[in-house]
Amino acid sequence: MSSFLDGLIRLRRGPWEMVASILIGLGVVMLMQPFVMGLYTYSFIVILTGTVMFLIVSHFPE
C-alpha cells in the first residue's frame, strides 16, 4: 500500500493507470445497473474522465 501511494505522489504510470482503469470499470458498472437513475446519468462522464486520464497517464514515466 505504501508503494502504491508513493507511486501516486511521484506521478508514476502504474498506480495512476490502475486508478484510471478503476474509474472506467466503475463507469461501466454505473451504466449497466438498472436501479439508480443518477448513477446512470453520470456514467458517461465517469467513463470519459477515466479514458482521458488513462491517455494522459500513459505519458508518465515508469
Buried (B, 14 or more C-beta within 10 A) or exposed (E): EEEEEEBBEEEBBEBBBBBBBEBBEBBBEBBEEEEEEEBBEBBEEBBEBBBEBBEEBEEBEE
